[in-house]
């Protein structure tokens, strides 16, 4: 379950998810332990998608 939520967070963050959406994903995911929720919050907060390459 943890890996599925993490993959969802990556996808949604790359598409421009709001903090409310991220919070909803983490809190509404069933089967996560409190430490897993905390780890997912830290992951989401620190995740920075790779910038799009620019063509010159």
C-alpha positions as CSV (number, residue, x, y, z in Angstrom):
1,X,0.0,0.0,0.0
2,X,2.8,2.4,0.9
3,X,4.4,2.1,-2.5
4,X,1.1,2.7,-4.3
5,X,0.4,5.8,-2.3
6,X,4.0,7.0,-3.0
7,X,3.5,6.4,-6.7
8,X,0.2,8.3,-6.6
9,X,1.9,11.2,-4.8
10,X,4.7,11.4,-7.4
11,X,2.1,11.4,-10.3
12,X,-0.1,14.1,-8.7
13,X,2.8,16.3,-7.6
14,X,4.2,16.2,-11.2
15,X,0.7,17.3,-12.4
16,X,0.6,20.2,-9.9
17,X,-1.3,18.8,-6.9
18,X,-2.2,21.3,-4.2
19,X,-1.3,20.7,-0.5
20,X,-5.0,20.0,0.1
21,X,-4.9,17.2,-2.5
22,X,-1.7,15.8,-1.1
23,X,-3.2,15.8,2.4
24,X,-6.3,14.1,1.2
25,X,-4.3,11.4,-0.5
26,X,-2.2,10.7,2.6
27,X,-5.0,10.8,5.1
28,X,-7.6,8.9,3.1
29,X,-5.3,6.0,2.2
30,X,-6.4,3.0,4.2
31,X,-3.9,0.5,5.7
32,X,-1.1,2.9,6.4
33,X,0.6,3.1,9.8
34,X,1.2,6.5,11.4
35,X,4.9,6.3,10.7
36,X,4.2,5.5,7.1
37,X,1.9,8.5,6.8
38,X,4.6,10.7,8.4
39,X,7.2,9.3,5.9
40,X,4.8,10.0,3.0
41,X,4.3,13.6,4.2
42,X,8.1,14.1,4.3
43,X,8.5,12.5,0.9
44,X,5.8,14.8,-0.6
45,X,7.2,17.9,1.0
46,X,10.7,17.2,-0.3
47,X,9.9,15.8,-3.7
48,X,11.0,18.0,-6.5
49,X,10.3,16.7,-10.1
50,X,13.1,17.0,-12.6
51,X,12.8,20.2,-14.6
52,X,11.7,19.8,-18.2
53,X,14.6,20.1,-20.6
54,X,14.5,23.4,-22.6
55,X,15.3,23.5,-26.3
56,X,17.4,26.4,-27.4
